[in-house]
Structure formats: C-alpha cells, structure tokens
Amino acid sequence: MRHDYEMGLTRADFLRLLPMAVGDAPFRVEGDEIASAGGSPAWRIRLRECPPRAFGPVALPVLAVGLSVDGAAEADARKFVARFLLGFQRAGG
C-alpha cells in the first residue's frame, strides 16, 4: 500500500513529529529514506523537499512524503496510515 502526500512542514518538523505519528515504533533514517526497524507493520518513507508555496509575502514549506506499508493486512495498513496522518494534524487557534 503506497500513499503520497504534500505536507506543509519542514524536514526537521517532520522528523520531530514522526515518533508520535508511528506510535514510538523504532525506525532508522538514511538520507531521505526512513524505514521501520522492527515491529509491525513494516513501513518506509521517502522525503523530498519542494519549493516553498508563496502566499503574498509569506512562504510555506512543502515536503513531499511517500509512505509505503508492506506485508500487512489491509485493515492493519489502514490503521497505521490513519495513526500516521493523525500524528501530523495541527489545530488552528
């Protein structure tokens, strides 16, 4: 199962939030590739920094994120993806 997203955050912010998004599952970072290091399901992430989006004088970061979940039942993969996305949600205020 593969998903592609554009996220409005920096690479540093992504890596800061990632442990919560994957339920503190162990992972390793090798350049732009991030992979689970044990646990279930197995997953991989590929990051690519994109040009910022300008809204008038404000520029917002854009990070392309490719998420693959491998070797999991569809229900387990969907559950992991839902938790992953929840970990990056922000509330306005």
C-alpha beads as a LAMMPS data file, in Angstrom:
LAMMPS data file: protein, C-alpha beads

93 atoms
92 bonds

1 atom types
1 bond types

-500.0 500.0 xlo xhi
-500.0 500.0 ylo yhi
-500.0 500.0 zlo zhi

Masses

1 110.0

Atoms # bond

1 1 1 0.000 0.000 0.000
2 1 1 1.558 3.318 -1.083
3 1 1 0.419 6.851 -0.284
4 1 1 1.831 10.169 -1.452
5 1 1 1.312 13.394 0.462
6 1 1 2.416 17.017 0.375
7 1 1 2.875 18.315 3.897
8 1 1 3.226 21.939 4.927
9 1 1 6.217 21.476 7.205
10 1 1 9.976 21.336 7.145
11 1 1 12.041 18.163 7.189
12 1 1 13.127 18.997 10.753
13 1 1 9.483 19.337 11.868
14 1 1 8.592 16.063 10.129
15 1 1 11.362 14.196 11.944
16 1 1 10.379 15.786 15.267
17 1 1 6.757 14.636 14.893
18 1 1 7.472 11.232 13.335
19 1 1 7.941 9.241 16.588
20 1 1 4.434 10.174 17.736
21 1 1 2.988 9.501 14.269
22 1 1 4.359 5.937 14.247
23 1 1 3.476 5.155 17.856
24 1 1 7.094 5.332 19.035
25 1 1 7.961 2.360 16.807
26 1 1 11.721 2.130 16.163
27 1 1 12.977 3.459 12.829
28 1 1 16.177 4.398 11.053
29 1 1 16.912 7.436 8.904
30 1 1 19.279 7.142 5.954
31 1 1 19.309 10.373 3.980
32 1 1 15.854 10.898 2.520
33 1 1 14.765 7.337 3.343
34 1 1 13.185 6.381 6.653
35 1 1 12.269 2.778 7.441
36 1 1 10.776 0.866 10.327
37 1 1 13.315 -1.074 12.357
38 1 1 11.166 -3.945 13.550
39 1 1 7.593 -4.031 14.667
40 1 1 4.512 -4.480 12.586
41 1 1 3.569 -3.356 10.052
42 1 1 6.776 -2.699 8.115
43 1 1 6.809 0.772 6.552
44 1 1 9.063 3.042 4.505
45 1 1 9.022 6.788 3.932
46 1 1 10.726 8.785 1.192
47 1 1 11.099 12.545 1.710
48 1 1 11.654 15.249 -0.907
49 1 1 11.839 18.930 -0.108
50 1 1 9.871 21.005 -2.616
51 1 1 9.984 24.726 -3.351
52 1 1 8.007 26.723 -0.775
53 1 1 4.499 27.925 -1.610
54 1 1 4.177 31.673 -1.559
55 1 1 1.021 33.362 -0.322
56 1 1 1.780 37.029 -0.787
57 1 1 4.805 37.824 1.377
58 1 1 4.526 34.519 3.292
59 1 1 6.315 31.360 2.094
60 1 1 5.194 27.998 3.474
61 1 1 7.414 24.904 3.381
62 1 1 6.355 21.921 1.279
63 1 1 7.598 18.397 1.919
64 1 1 6.671 15.548 -0.435
65 1 1 6.201 12.359 1.587
66 1 1 5.865 8.903 0.059
67 1 1 4.646 6.316 2.586
68 1 1 4.671 2.575 1.861
69 1 1 3.240 -0.035 4.209
70 1 1 4.426 -3.539 3.367
71 1 1 3.369 -7.030 4.339
72 1 1 0.328 -6.056 6.394
73 1 1 -3.312 -6.985 6.149
74 1 1 -5.298 -4.173 4.562
75 1 1 -7.070 -3.350 7.839
76 1 1 -3.752 -3.116 9.709
77 1 1 -2.219 -0.971 6.978
78 1 1 -5.207 1.407 7.026
79 1 1 -4.994 1.652 10.817
80 1 1 -1.287 2.527 10.607
81 1 1 -1.890 5.176 7.923
82 1 1 -4.698 6.740 9.982
83 1 1 -2.408 6.970 13.039
84 1 1 0.413 8.348 10.869
85 1 1 -1.785 11.131 9.491
86 1 1 -3.212 11.933 12.928
87 1 1 0.327 12.459 14.206
88 1 1 0.802 15.359 11.784
89 1 1 -2.548 17.109 12.260
90 1 1 -2.426 20.577 13.749
91 1 1 -5.229 22.572 15.267
92 1 1 -5.689 26.218 14.445
93 1 1 -6.304 28.840 17.020

Bonds

1 1 1 2
2 1 2 3
3 1 3 4
4 1 4 5
5 1 5 6
6 1 6 7
7 1 7 8
8 1 8 9
9 1 9 10
10 1 10 11
11 1 11 12
12 1 12 13
13 1 13 14
14 1 14 15
15 1 15 16
16 1 16 17
17 1 17 18
18 1 18 19
19 1 19 20
20 1 20 21
21 1 21 22
22 1 22 23
23 1 23 24
24 1 24 25
25 1 25 26
26 1 26 27
27 1 27 28
28 1 28 29
29 1 29 30
30 1 30 31
31 1 31 32
32 1 32 33
33 1 33 34
34 1 34 35
35 1 35 36
36 1 36 37
37 1 37 38
38 1 38 39
39 1 39 40
40 1 40 41
41 1 41 42
42 1 42 43
43 1 43 44
44 1 44 45
45 1 45 46
46 1 46 47
47 1 47 48
48 1 48 49
49 1 49 50
50 1 50 51
51 1 51 52
52 1 52 53
53 1 53 54
54 1 54 55
55 1 55 56
56 1 56 57
57 1 57 58
58 1 58 59
59 1 59 60
60 1 60 61
61 1 61 62
62 1 62 63
63 1 63 64
64 1 64 65
65 1 65 66
66 1 66 67
67 1 67 68
68 1 68 69
69 1 69 70
70 1 70 71
71 1 71 72
72 1 72 73
73 1 73 74
74 1 74 75
75 1 75 76
76 1 76 77
77 1 77 78
78 1 78 79
79 1 79 80
80 1 80 81
81 1 81 82
82 1 82 83
83 1 83 84
84 1 84 85
85 1 85 86
86 1 86 87
87 1 87 88
88 1 88 89
89 1 89 90
90 1 90 91
91 1 91 92
92 1 92 93
